Amino acid sequence: MAEEFMARVFLPNPGGAYDPAPLNEFDIYEGALTPAVGDVIRYGATGDTYLVVSRFYDAEANRAAIYVERWLGEWCSDL
């Protein structure tokens, strides 16, 4: 698998499909690390918080899809 790839984050919608999540910073991120299933992620201290529920890799195209749900729990620095 390539060390750097494009990641895109998706959020389920009421129609049963998935829409891009408002985490555009992850969409343009190229790095060797993506959030794992079970990780809680957000961008910026005022951003919405999400739980990673699954992720899929396309090694040939060097890209990953990360599926998230809204996280209603607390952020670790808020505890």
mmCIF file of the N, C-alpha and C atoms, coordinates in Angstrom:
data_MODEL
# 
_entry.id   MODEL 
# 
loop_
_atom_site.group_PDB 
_atom_site.id 
_atom_site.type_symbol 
_atom_site.label_atom_id 
_atom_site.label_alt_id 
_atom_site.label_comp_id 
_atom_site.label_asym_id 
_atom_site.label_entity_id 
_atom_site.label_seq_id 
_atom_site.pdbx_PDB_ins_code 
_atom_site.Cartn_x 
_atom_site.Cartn_y 
_atom_site.Cartn_z 
_atom_site.occupancy 
_atom_site.B_iso_or_equiv 
_atom_site.pdbx_formal_charge 
_atom_site.auth_seq_id 
_atom_site.auth_comp_id 
_atom_site.auth_asym_id 
_atom_site.auth_atom_id 
_atom_site.pdbx_PDB_model_num 
ATOM 1   N N  . MET A 1 1  ? 0.846   -1.179 0.000  1.00 0.00 ? 1  MET A N  1 
ATOM 2   C CA . MET A 1 1  ? 0.000   0.000  0.000  1.00 0.00 ? 1  MET A CA 1 
ATOM 3   C C  . MET A 1 1  ? 0.887   1.235  0.000  1.00 0.00 ? 1  MET A C  1 
ATOM 4   N N  . ALA A 1 2  ? 0.474   2.248  -0.695 1.00 0.00 ? 2  ALA A N  1 
ATOM 5   C CA . ALA A 1 2  ? 1.221   3.494  -0.748 1.00 0.00 ? 2  ALA A CA 1 
ATOM 6   C C  . ALA A 1 2  ? 1.237   4.168  0.614  1.00 0.00 ? 2  ALA A C  1 
ATOM 7   N N  . GLU A 1 3  ? 2.280   4.941  0.883  1.00 0.00 ? 3  GLU A N  1 
ATOM 8   C CA . GLU A 1 3  ? 2.378   5.616  2.169  1.00 0.00 ? 3  GLU A CA 1 
ATOM 9   C C  . GLU A 1 3  ? 1.510   6.865  2.240  1.00 0.00 ? 3  GLU A C  1 
ATOM 10  N N  . GLU A 1 4  ? 1.282   7.532  1.112  1.00 0.00 ? 4  GLU A N  1 
ATOM 11  C CA . GLU A 1 4  ? 0.465   8.733  1.111  1.00 0.00 ? 4  GLU A CA 1 
ATOM 12  C C  . GLU A 1 4  ? -0.735  8.530  0.197  1.00 0.00 ? 4  GLU A C  1 
ATOM 13  N N  . PHE A 1 5  ? -1.882  9.005  0.638  1.00 0.00 ? 5  PHE A N  1 
ATOM 14  C CA . PHE A 1 5  ? -3.092  8.846  -0.157 1.00 0.00 ? 5  PHE A CA 1 
ATOM 15  C C  . PHE A 1 5  ? -4.092  9.901  0.227  1.00 0.00 ? 5  PHE A C  1 
ATOM 16  N N  . MET A 1 6  ? -5.102  10.052 -0.596 1.00 0.00 ? 6  MET A N  1 
ATOM 17  C CA . MET A 1 6  ? -6.181  11.004 -0.357 1.00 0.00 ? 6  MET A CA 1 
ATOM 18  C C  . MET A 1 6  ? -7.257  10.323 0.467  1.00 0.00 ? 6  MET A C  1 
ATOM 19  N N  . ALA A 1 7  ? -7.739  10.999 1.500  1.00 0.00 ? 7  ALA A N  1 
ATOM 20  C CA . ALA A 1 7  ? -8.824  10.475 2.332  1.00 0.00 ? 7  ALA A CA 1 
ATOM 21  C C  . ALA A 1 7  ? -10.046 11.364 2.159  1.00 0.00 ? 7  ALA A C  1 
ATOM 22  N N  . ARG A 1 8  ? -11.217 10.763 2.134  1.00 0.00 ? 8  ARG A N  1 
ATOM 23  C CA . ARG A 1 8  ? -12.482 11.501 2.023  1.00 0.00 ? 8  ARG A CA 1 
ATOM 24  C C  . ARG A 1 8  ? -13.410 10.991 3.117  1.00 0.00 ? 8  ARG A C  1 
ATOM 25  N N  . VAL A 1 9  ? -14.070 11.906 3.817  1.00 0.00 ? 9  VAL A N  1 
ATOM 26  C CA . VAL A 1 9  ? -14.918 11.541 4.954  1.00 0.00 ? 9  VAL A CA 1 
ATOM 27  C C  . VAL A 1 9  ? -16.386 11.680 4.560  1.00 0.00 ? 9  VAL A C  1 
ATOM 28  N N  . PHE A 1 10 ? -17.195 10.658 4.882  1.00 0.00 ? 10 PHE A N  1 
ATOM 29  C CA . PHE A 1 10 ? -18.608 10.635 4.523  1.00 0.00 ? 10 PHE A CA 1 
ATOM 30  C C  . PHE A 1 10 ? -19.486 10.451 5.744  1.00 0.00 ? 10 PHE A C  1 
ATOM 31  N N  . LEU A 1 11 ? -20.684 11.019 5.678  1.00 0.00 ? 11 LEU A N  1 
ATOM 32  C CA . LEU A 1 11 ? -21.673 10.988 6.751  1.00 0.00 ? 11 LEU A CA 1 
ATOM 33  C C  . LEU A 1 11 ? -22.981 10.445 6.172  1.00 0.00 ? 11 LEU A C  1 
ATOM 34  N N  . PRO A 1 12 ? -23.663 9.487  6.852  1.00 0.00 ? 12 PRO A N  1 
ATOM 35  C CA . PRO A 1 12 ? -24.919 8.967  6.303  1.00 0.00 ? 12 PRO A CA 1 
ATOM 36  C C  . PRO A 1 12 ? -26.002 10.046 6.266  1.00 0.00 ? 12 PRO A C  1 
ATOM 37  N N  . ASN A 1 13 ? -26.864 9.969  5.256  1.00 0.00 ? 13 ASN A N  1 
ATOM 38  C CA . ASN A 1 13 ? -27.999 10.901 5.186  1.00 0.00 ? 13 ASN A CA 1 
ATOM 39  C C  . ASN A 1 13 ? -29.289 10.105 5.368  1.00 0.00 ? 13 ASN A C  1 
ATOM 40  N N  . PRO A 1 14 ? -30.422 10.762 5.609  1.00 0.00 ? 14 PRO A N  1 
ATOM 41  C CA . PRO A 1 14 ? -31.688 10.056 5.863  1.00 0.00 ? 14 PRO A CA 1 
ATOM 42  C C  . PRO A 1 14 ? -32.144 9.152  4.720  1.00 0.00 ? 14 PRO A C  1 
ATOM 43  N N  . GLY A 1 15 ? -31.694 9.403  3.505  1.00 0.00 ? 15 GLY A N  1 
ATOM 44  C CA . GLY A 1 15 ? -32.109 8.591  2.360  1.00 0.00 ? 15 GLY A CA 1 
ATOM 45  C C  . GLY A 1 15 ? -31.366 7.279  2.241  1.00 0.00 ? 15 GLY A C  1 
ATOM 46  N N  . GLY A 1 16 ? -30.421 7.004  3.136  1.00 0.00 ? 16 GLY A N  1 
ATOM 47  C CA . GLY A 1 16 ? -29.686 5.754  3.099  1.00 0.00 ? 16 GLY A CA 1 
ATOM 48  C C  . GLY A 1 16 ? -28.375 5.829  2.343  1.00 0.00 ? 16 GLY A C  1 
ATOM 49  N N  . ALA A 1 17 ? -28.072 6.968  1.753  1.00 0.00 ? 17 ALA A N  1 
ATOM 50  C CA . ALA A 1 17 ? -26.805 7.143  1.050  1.00 0.00 ? 17 ALA A CA 1 
ATOM 51  C C  . ALA A 1 17 ? -25.820 7.859  1.976  1.00 0.00 ? 17 ALA A C  1 
ATOM 52  N N  . TYR A 1 18 ? -24.715 8.277  1.431  1.00 0.00 ? 18 TYR A N  1 
ATOM 53  C CA . TYR A 1 18 ? -23.705 8.997  2.207  1.00 0.00 ? 18 TYR A CA 1 
ATOM 54  C C  . TYR A 1 18 ? -23.366 10.307 1.520  1.00 0.00 ? 18 TYR A C  1 
ATOM 55  N N  . ASP A 1 19 ? -23.196 11.346 2.322  1.00 0.00 ? 19 ASP A N  1 
ATOM 56  C CA . ASP A 1 19 ? -22.802 12.664 1.831  1.00 0.00 ? 19 ASP A CA 1 
ATOM 57  C C  . ASP A 1 19 ? -21.428 12.994 2.387  1.00 0.00 ? 19 ASP A C  1 
ATOM 58  N N  . PRO A 1 20 ? -20.683 13.847 1.695  1.00 0.00 ? 20 PRO A N  1 
ATOM 59  C CA . PRO A 1 20 ? -19.408 14.286 2.264  1.00 0.00 ? 20 PRO A CA 1 
ATOM 60  C C  . PRO A 1 20 ? -19.641 14.957 3.621  1.00 0.00 ? 20 PRO A C  1 
ATOM 61  N N  . ALA A 1 21 ? -18.840 14.607 4.604  1.00 0.00 ? 21 ALA A N  1 
ATOM 62  C CA . ALA A 1 21 ? -18.927 15.228 5.930  1.00 0.00 ? 21 ALA A CA 1 
ATOM 63  C C  . ALA A 1 21 ? -18.247 16.591 5.873  1.00 0.00 ? 21 ALA A C  1 
ATOM 64  N N  . PRO A 1 22 ? -18.639 17.499 6.751  1.00 0.00 ? 22 PRO A N  1 
ATOM 65  C CA . PRO A 1 22 ? -18.006 18.819 6.758  1.00 0.00 ? 22 PRO A CA 1 
ATOM 66  C C  . PRO A 1 22 ? -16.630 18.784 7.411  1.00 0.00 ? 22 PRO A C  1 
ATOM 67  N N  . LEU A 1 23 ? -15.790 17.906 6.904  1.00 0.00 ? 23 LEU A N  1 
ATOM 68  C CA . LEU A 1 23 ? -14.409 17.779 7.359  1.00 0.00 ? 23 LEU A CA 1 
ATOM 69  C C  . LEU A 1 23 ? -13.501 17.883 6.142  1.00 0.00 ? 23 LEU A C  1 
ATOM 70  N N  . ASN A 1 24 ? -13.619 18.969 5.423  1.00 0.00 ? 24 ASN A N  1 
ATOM 71  C CA . ASN A 1 24 ? -12.863 19.134 4.183  1.00 0.00 ? 24 ASN A CA 1 
ATOM 72  C C  . ASN A 1 24 ? -11.362 19.073 4.400  1.00 0.00 ? 24 ASN A C  1 
ATOM 73  N N  . GLU A 1 25 ? -10.908 19.382 5.594  1.00 0.00 ? 25 GLU A N  1 
ATOM 74  C CA . GLU A 1 25 ? -9.485  19.330 5.880  1.00 0.00 ? 25 GLU A CA 1 
ATOM 75  C C  . GLU A 1 25 ? -8.947  17.908 5.756  1.00 0.00 ? 25 GLU A C  1 
ATOM 76  N N  . PHE A 1 26 ? -9.783  16.914 6.049  1.00 0.00 ? 26 PHE A N  1 
ATOM 77  C CA . PHE A 1 26 ? -9.359  15.532 5.868  1.00 0.00 ? 26 PHE A CA 1 
ATOM 78  C C  . PHE A 1 26 ? -9.371  15.159 4.391  1.00 0.00 ? 26 PHE A C  1 
ATOM 79  N N  . ASP A 1 27 ? -10.273 15.747 3.610  1.00 0.00 ? 27 ASP A N  1 
ATOM 80  C CA . ASP A 1 27 ? -10.363 15.421 2.187  1.00 0.00 ? 27 ASP A CA 1 
ATOM 81  C C  . ASP A 1 27 ? -9.083  15.775 1.444  1.00 0.00 ? 27 ASP A C  1 
ATOM 82  N N  . ILE A 1 28 ? -8.440  16.856 1.819  1.00 0.00 ? 28 ILE A N  1 
ATOM 83  C CA . ILE A 1 28 ? -7.244  17.279 1.100  1.00 0.00 ? 28 ILE A CA 1 
ATOM 84  C C  . ILE A 1 28 ? -5.961  16.827 1.794  1.00 0.00 ? 28 ILE A C  1 
ATOM 85  N N  . TYR A 1 29 ? -6.114  16.090 2.880  1.00 0.00 ? 29 TYR A N  1 
ATOM 86  C CA . TYR A 1 29 ? -4.962  15.630 3.640  1.00 0.00 ? 29 TYR A CA 1 
ATOM 87  C C  . TYR A 1 29 ? -4.301  14.455 2.946  1.00 0.00 ? 29 TYR A C  1 
ATOM 88  N N  . GLU A 1 30 ? -3.006  14.534 2.758  1.00 0.00 ? 30 GLU A N  1 
ATOM 89  C CA . GLU A 1 30 ? -2.248  13.409 2.233  1.00 0.00 ? 30 GLU A CA 1 
ATOM 90  C C  . GLU A 1 30 ? -1.242  12.999 3.295  1.00 0.00 ? 30 GLU A C  1 
ATOM 91  N N  . GLY A 1 31 ? -1.413  11.842 3.840  1.00 0.00 ? 31 GLY A N  1 
ATOM 92  C CA . GLY A 1 31 ? -0.509  11.408 4.888  1.00 0.00 ? 31 GLY A CA 1 
ATOM 93  C C  . GLY A 1 31 ? -0.481  9.910  5.024  1.00 0.00 ? 31 GLY A C  1 
ATOM 94  N N  . ALA A 1 32 ? 0.347   9.459  5.905  1.00 0.00 ? 32 ALA A N  1 
ATOM 95  C CA . ALA A 1 32 ? 0.515   8.026  6.102  1.00 0.00 ? 32 ALA A CA 1 
ATOM 96  C C  . ALA A 1 32 ? -0.431  7.485  7.163  1.00 0.00 ? 32 ALA A C  1 
ATOM 97  N N  . LEU A 1 33 ? -1.297  8.316  7.714  1.00 0.00 ? 33 LEU A N  1 
ATOM 98  C CA . LEU A 1 33 ? -2.143  7.914  8.819  1.00 0.00 ? 33 LEU A CA 1 
ATOM 99  C C  . LEU A 1 33 ? -3.570  8.388  8.586  1.00 0.00 ? 33 LEU A C  1 
ATOM 100 N N  . THR A 1 34 ? -4.528  7.510  8.782  1.00 0.00 ? 34 THR A N  1 
ATOM 101 C CA . THR A 1 34 ? -5.935  7.912  8.772  1.00 0.00 ? 34 THR A CA 1 
ATOM 102 C C  . THR A 1 34 ? -6.555  7.468  10.087 1.00 0.00 ? 34 THR A C  1 
ATOM 103 N N  . PRO A 1 35 ? -7.625  8.111  10.516 1.00 0.00 ? 35 PRO A N  1 
ATOM 104 C CA . PRO A 1 35 ? -8.286  7.690  11.750 1.00 0.00 ? 35 PRO A CA 1 
ATOM 105 C C  . PRO A 1 35 ? -8.761  6.241  11.650 1.00 0.00 ? 35 PRO A C  1 
ATOM 106 N N  . ALA A 1 36 ? -8.665  5.523  12.748 1.00 0.00 ? 36 ALA A N  1 
ATOM 107 C CA . ALA A 1 36 ? -9.092  4.126  12.807 1.00 0.00 ? 36 ALA A CA 1 
ATOM 108 C C  . ALA A 1 36 ? -10.548 4.036  13.227 1.00 0.00 ? 36 ALA A C  1 
ATOM 109 N N  . VAL A 1 37 ? -11.166 2.899  12.952 1.00 0.00 ? 37 VAL A N  1 
ATOM 110 C CA . VAL A 1 37 ? -12.539 2.655  13.395 1.00 0.00 ? 37 VAL A CA 1 
ATOM 111 C C  . VAL A 1 37 ? -12.565 2.776  14.918 1.00 0.00 ? 37 VAL A C  1 
ATOM 112 N N  . GLY A 1 38 ? -13.529 3.544  15.422 1.00 0.00 ? 38 GLY A N  1 
ATOM 113 C CA . GLY A 1 38 ? -13.637 3.781  16.851 1.00 0.00 ? 38 GLY A CA 1 
ATOM 114 C C  . GLY A 1 38 ? -13.022 5.102  17.291 1.00 0.00 ? 38 GLY A C  1 
ATOM 115 N N  . ASP A 1 39 ? -12.212 5.729  16.424 1.00 0.00 ? 39 ASP A N  1 
ATOM 116 C CA . ASP A 1 39 ? -11.628 7.032  16.760 1.00 0.00 ? 39 ASP A CA 1 
ATOM 117 C C  . ASP A 1 39 ? -12.691 8.114  16.713 1.00 0.00 ? 39 ASP A C  1 
ATOM 118 N N  . VAL A 1 40 ? -12.540 9.113  17.556 1.00 0.00 ? 40 VAL A N  1 
ATOM 119 C CA . VAL A 1 40 ? -13.397 10.297 17.548 1.00 0.00 ? 40 VAL A CA 1 
ATOM 120 C C  . VAL A 1 40 ? -12.572 11.413 16.942 1.00 0.00 ? 40 VAL A C  1 
ATOM 121 N N  . ILE A 1 41 ? -13.098 12.055 15.890 1.00 0.00 ? 41 ILE A N  1 
ATOM 122 C CA . ILE A 1 41 ? -12.327 13.064 15.175 1.00 0.00 ? 41 ILE A CA 1 
ATOM 123 C C  . ILE A 1 41 ? -13.107 14.376 15.069 1.00 0.00 ? 41 ILE A C  1 
ATOM 124 N N  . ARG A 1 42 ? -12.357 15.460 14.920 1.00 0.00 ? 42 ARG A N  1 
ATOM 125 C CA . ARG A 1 42 ? -12.935 16.766 14.617 1.00 0.00 ? 42 ARG A CA 1 
ATOM 126 C C  . ARG A 1 42 ? -11.814 17.641 14.112 1.00 0.00 ? 42 ARG A C  1 
ATOM 127 N N  . TYR A 1 43 ? -12.180 18.753 13.476 1.00 0.00 ? 43 TYR A N  1 
ATOM 128 C CA . TYR A 1 43 ? -11.188 19.709 13.022 1.00 0.00 ? 43 TYR A CA 1 
ATOM 129 C C  . TYR A 1 43 ? -11.465 21.026 13.717 1.00 0.00 ? 43 TYR A C  1 
ATOM 130 N N  . GLY A 1 44 ? -10.537 21.480 14.523 1.00 0.00 ? 44 GLY A N  1 
ATOM 131 C CA . GLY A 1 44 ? -10.698 22.737 15.229 1.00 0.00 ? 44 GLY A CA 1 
ATOM 132 C C  . GLY A 1 44 ? -11.519 22.577 16.493 1.00 0.00 ? 44 GLY A C  1 
ATOM 133 N N  . ALA A 1 45 ? -11.280 23.467 17.443 1.00 0.00 ? 45 ALA A N  1 
ATOM 134 C CA . ALA A 1 45 ? -11.930 23.378 18.744 1.00 0.00 ? 45 ALA A CA 1 
ATOM 135 C C  . ALA A 1 45 ? -13.427 23.614 18.688 1.00 0.00 ? 45 ALA A C  1 
ATOM 136 N N  . THR A 1 46 ? -13.916 24.289 17.650 1.00 0.00 ? 46 THR A N  1 
ATOM 137 C CA . THR A 1 46 ? -15.346 24.581 17.558 1.00 0.00 ? 46 THR A CA 1 
ATOM 138 C C  . THR A 1 46 ? -16.066 23.694 16.550 1.00 0.00 ? 46 THR A C  1 
ATOM 139 N N  . GLY A 1 47 ? -15.349 22.758 15.936 1.00 0.00 ? 47 GLY A N  1 
ATOM 140 C CA . GLY A 1 47 ? -15.968 21.913 14.920 1.00 0.00 ? 47 GLY A CA 1 
ATOM 141 C C  . GLY A 1 47 ? -16.832 20.819 15.498 1.00 0.00 ? 47 GLY A C  1 
ATOM 142 N N  . ASP A 1 48 ? -17.714 20.261 14.647 1.00 0.00 ? 48 ASP A N  1 
ATOM 143 C CA . ASP A 1 48 ? -18.523 19.115 15.055 1.00 0.00 ? 48 ASP A CA 1 
ATOM 144 C C  . ASP A 1 48 ? -17.602 17.913 15.273 1.00 0.00 ? 48 ASP A C  1 
ATOM 145 N N  . THR A 1 49 ? -18.048 16.993 16.086 1.00 0.00 ? 49 THR A N  1 
ATOM 146 C CA . THR A 1 49 ? -17.254 15.825 16.440 1.00 0.00 ? 49 THR A CA 1 
ATOM 147 C C  . THR A 1 49 ? -17.912 14.591 15.842 1.00 0.00 ? 49 THR A C  1 
ATOM 148 N N  . TYR A 1 50 ? -17.091 13.658 15.331 1.00 0.00 ? 50 TYR A N  1 
ATOM 149 C CA . TYR A 1 50 ? -17.587 12.474 14.633 1.00 0.00 ? 50 TYR A CA 1 
ATOM 150 C C  . TYR A 1 50 ? -16.875 11.219 15.129 1.00 0.00 ? 50 TYR A C  1 
ATOM 151 N N  . LEU A 1 51 ? -17.583 10.089 15.053 1.00 0.00 ? 51 LEU A N  1 
ATOM 152 C CA . LEU A 1 51 ? -17.040 8.781  15.384 1.00 0.00 ? 51 LEU A CA 1 
ATOM 153 C C  . LEU A 1 51 ? -16.802 8.025  14.086 1.00 0.00 ? 51 LEU A C  1 
ATOM 154 N N  . VAL A 1 52 ? -15.614 7.492  13.889 1.00 0.00 ? 52 VAL A N  1 
ATOM 155 C CA . VAL A 1 52 ? -15.298 6.704  12.693 1.00 0.00 ? 52 VAL A CA 1 
ATOM 156 C C  . VAL A 1 52 ? -15.930 5.328  12.846 1.00 0.00 ? 52 VAL A C  1 
ATOM 157 N N  . VAL A 1 53 ? -16.828 4.963  11.907 1.00 0.00 ? 53 VAL A N  1 
ATOM 158 C CA . VAL A 1 53 ? -17.513 3.675  11.987 1.00 0.00 ? 53 VAL A CA 1 
ATOM 159 C C  . VAL A 1 53 ? -16.972 2.649  10.993 1.00 0.00 ? 53 VAL A C  1 
ATOM 160 N N  . SER A 1 54 ? -16.345 3.091  9.913  1.00 0.00 ? 54 SER A N  1 
ATOM 161 C CA . SER A 1 54 ? -15.695 2.170  8.982  1.00 0.00 ? 54 SER A CA 1 
ATOM 162 C C  . SER A 1 54 ? -14.791 2.960  8.049  1.00 0.00 ? 54 SER A C  1 
ATOM 163 N N  . ARG A 1 55 ? -13.879 2.260  7.419  1.00 0.00 ? 55 ARG A N  1 
ATOM 164 C CA . ARG A 1 55 ? -13.004 2.893  6.435  1.00 0.00 ? 55 ARG A CA 1 
ATOM 165 C C  . ARG A 1 55 ? -12.623 1.864  5.385  1.00 0.00 ? 55 ARG A C  1 
ATOM 166 N N  . PHE A 1 56 ? -12.424 2.328  4.176  1.00 0.00 ? 56 PHE A N  1 
ATOM 167 C CA . PHE A 1 56 ? -12.133 1.471  3.040  1.00 0.00 ? 56 PHE A CA 1 
ATOM 168 C C  . PHE A 1 56 ? -10.973 2.065  2.259  1.00 0.00 ? 56 PHE A C  1 
ATOM 169 N N  . TYR A 1 57 ? -10.096 1.205  1.760  1.00 0.00 ? 57 TYR A N  1 
ATOM 170 C CA . TYR A 1 57 ? -8.930  1.657  1.021  1.00 0.00 ? 57 TYR A CA 1 
ATOM 171 C C  . TYR A 1 57 ? -8.980  1.175  -0.418 1.00 0.00 ? 57 TYR A C  1 
ATOM 172 N N  . ASP A 1 58 ? -8.548  2.025  -1.318 1.00 0.00 ? 58 ASP A N  1 
ATOM 173 C CA . ASP A 1 58 ? -8.328  1.659  -2.711 1.00 0.00 ? 58 ASP A CA 1 
ATOM 174 C C  . ASP A 1 58 ? -6.837  1.881  -2.951 1.00 0.00 ? 58 ASP A C  1 
ATOM 175 N N  . ALA A 1 59 ? -6.052  0.827  -2.732 1.00 0.00 ? 59 ALA A N  1 
ATOM 176 C CA . ALA A 1 59 ? -4.600  0.950  -2.794 1.00 0.00 ? 59 ALA A CA 1 
ATOM 177 C C  . ALA A 1 59 ? -4.109  1.348  -4.188 1.00 0.00 ? 59 ALA A C  1 
ATOM 178 N N  . GLU A 1 60 ? -4.778  0.869  -5.224 1.00 0.00 ? 60 GLU A N  1 
ATOM 179 C CA . GLU A 1 60 ? -4.355  1.186  -6.581 1.00 0.00 ? 60 GLU A CA 1 
ATOM 180 C C  . GLU A 1 60 ? -4.488  2.675  -6.884 1.00 0.00 ? 60 GLU A C  1 
ATOM 181 N N  . ALA A 1 61 ? -5.555  3.298  -6.385 1.00 0.00 ? 61 ALA A N  1 
ATOM 182 C CA . ALA A 1 61 ? -5.793  4.720  -6.630 1.00 0.00 ? 61 ALA A CA 1 
ATOM 183 C C  . ALA A 1 61 ? -5.254  5.610  -5.503 1.00 0.00 ? 61 ALA A C  1 
ATOM 184 N N  . ASN A 1 62 ? -4.642  5.014  -4.496 1.00 0.00 ? 62 ASN A N  1 
ATOM 185 C CA . ASN A 1 62 ? -4.091  5.751  -3.350 1.00 0.00 ? 62 ASN A CA 1 
ATOM 186 C C  . ASN A 1 62 ? -5.129  6.639  -2.692 1.00 0.00 ? 62 ASN A C  1 
ATOM 187 N N  . ARG A 1 63 ? -6.273  6.053  -2.331 1.00 0.00 ? 63 ARG A N  1 
ATOM 188 C CA . ARG A 1 63 ? -7.319  6.828  -1.670 1.00 0.00 ? 63 ARG A CA 1 
ATOM 189 C C  . ARG A 1 63 ? -8.031  5.973  -0.630 1.00 0.00 ? 63 ARG A C  1 
ATOM 190 N N  . ALA A 1 64 ? -8.666  6.674  0.300  1.00 0.00 ? 64 ALA A N  1 
ATOM 191 C CA . ALA A 1 64 ? -9.406  6.013  1.371  1.00 0.00 ? 64 ALA A CA 1 
ATOM 192 C C  . ALA A 1 64 ? -10.738 6.711  1.566  1.00 0.00 ? 64 ALA A C  1 
ATOM 193 N N  . ALA A 1 65 ? -11.769 5.952  1.919  1.00 0.00 ? 65 ALA A N  1 
ATOM 194 C CA . ALA A 1 65 ? -13.075 6.501  2.287  1.00 0.00 ? 65 ALA A CA 1 
ATOM 195 C C  . ALA A 1 65 ? -13.267 6.210  3.770  1.00 0.00 ? 65 ALA A C  1 
ATOM 196 N N  . ILE A 1 66 ? -13.607 7.240  4.518  1.00 0.00 ? 66 ILE A N  1 
ATOM 197 C CA . ILE A 1 66 ? -13.818 7.116  5.954  1.00 0.00 ? 66 ILE A CA 1 
ATOM 198 C C  . ILE A 1 66 ? -15.281 7.443  6.226  1.00 0.00 ? 66 ILE A C  1 
ATOM 199 N N  . TYR A 1 67 ? -16.003 6.521  6.842  1.00 0.00 ? 67 TYR A N  1 
ATOM 200 C CA . TYR A 1 67 ? -17.414 6.724  7.149  1.00 0.00 ? 67 TYR A CA 1 
ATOM 201 C C  . TYR A 1 67 ? -17.556 7.060  8.629  1.00 0.00 ? 67 TYR A C  1 
ATOM 202 N N  . VAL A 1 68 ? -18.298 8.122  8.914  1.00 0.00 ? 68 VAL A N  1 
ATOM 203 C CA . VAL A 1 68 ? -18.433 8.615  10.281 1.00 0.00 ? 68 VAL A CA 1 
ATOM 204 C C  . VAL A 1 68 ? -19.898 8.806  10.653 1.00 0.00 ? 68 VAL A C  1 
ATOM 205 N N  . GLU A 1 69 ? -20.149 8.915  11.943 1.00 0.00 ? 69 GLU A N  1 
ATOM 206 C CA . GLU A 1 69 ? -21.457 9.306  12.485 1.00 0.00 ? 69 GLU A CA 1 
ATOM 207 C C  . GLU A 1 69 ? -21.212 10.437 13.471 1.00 0.00 ? 69 GLU A C  1 
ATOM 208 N N  . ARG A 1 70 ? -22.210 11.264 13.673 1.00 0.00 ? 70 ARG A N  1 
ATOM 209 C CA . ARG A 1 70 ? -22.060 12.353 14.644 1.00 0.00 ? 70 ARG A CA 1 
ATOM 210 C C  . ARG A 1 70 ? -21.814 11.773 16.033 1.00 0.00 ? 70 ARG A C  1 
ATOM 211 N N  . TRP A 1 71 ? -20.873 12.363 16.752 1.00 0.00 ? 71 TRP A N  1 
ATOM 212 C CA . TRP A 1 71 ? -20.525 11.932 18.097 1.00 0.00 ? 71 TRP A CA 1 
ATOM 213 C C  . TRP A 1 71 ? -21.195 12.862 19.087 1.00 0.00 ? 71 TRP A C  1 
ATOM 214 N N  . LEU A 1 72 ? -21.988 12.309 19.977 1.00 0.00 ? 72 LEU A N  1 
ATOM 215 C CA . LEU A 1 72 ? -22.699 13.106 20.956 1.00 0.00 ? 72 LEU A CA 1 
ATOM 216 C C  . LEU A 1 72 ? -22.002 13.127 22.312 1.00 0.00 ? 72 LEU A C  1 
ATOM 217 N N  . GLY A 1 73 ? -20.932 12.354 22.429 1.00 0.00 ? 73 GLY A N  1 
ATOM 218 C CA . GLY A 1 73 ? -20.165 12.337 23.665 1.00 0.00 ? 73 GLY A CA 1 
ATOM 219 C C  . GLY A 1 73 ? -19.292 13.584 23.777 1.00 0.00 ? 73 GLY A C  1 
ATOM 220 N N  . GLU A 1 74 ? -18.477 13.613 24.800 1.00 0.00 ? 74 GLU A N  1 
ATOM 221 C CA . GLU A 1 74 ? -17.629 14.772 25.041 1.00 0.00 ? 74 GLU A CA 1 
ATOM 222 C C  . GLU A 1 74 ? -16.255 14.571 24.410 1.00 0.00 ? 74 GLU A C  1 
ATOM 223 N N  . TRP A 1 75 ? -15.660 15.685 24.019 1.00 0.00 ? 75 TRP A N  1 
ATOM 224 C CA . TRP A 1 75 ? -14.289 15.681 23.500 1.00 0.00 ? 75 TRP A CA 1 
ATOM 225 C C  . TRP A 1 75 ? -13.352 15.556 24.701 1.00 0.00 ? 75 TRP A C  1 
ATOM 226 N N  . CYS A 1 76 ? -12.228 14.897 24.546 1.00 0.00 ? 76 CYS A N  1 
ATOM 227 C CA . CYS A 1 76 ? -11.356 14.597 25.690 1.00 0.00 ? 76 CYS A CA 1 
ATOM 228 C C  . CYS A 1 76 ? -10.901 15.848 26.452 1.00 0.00 ? 76 CYS A C  1 
ATOM 229 N N  . SER A 1 77 ? -10.666 16.954 25.789 1.00 0.00 ? 77 SER A N  1 
ATOM 230 C CA . SER A 1 77 ? -10.232 18.168 26.486 1.00 0.00 ? 77 SER A CA 1 
ATOM 231 C C  . SER A 1 77 ? -11.387 18.845 27.227 1.00 0.00 ? 77 SER A C  1 
ATOM 232 N N  . ASP A 1 78 ? -12.632 18.420 26.954 1.00 0.00 ? 78 ASP A N  1 
ATOM 233 C CA . ASP A 1 78 ? -13.800 19.000 27.617 1.00 0.00 ? 78 ASP A CA 1 
ATOM 234 C C  . ASP A 1 78 ? -14.149 18.271 28.912 1.00 0.00 ? 78 ASP A C  1 
ATOM 235 N N  . LEU A 1 79 ? -13.472 17.157 29.170 1.00 0.00 ? 79 LEU A N  1 
ATOM 236 C CA . LEU A 1 79 ? -13.805 16.361 30.355 1.00 0.00 ? 79 LEU A CA 1 
ATOM 237 C C  . LEU A 1 79 ? -13.302 17.007 31.626 1.00 0.00 ? 79 LEU A C  1 
# 
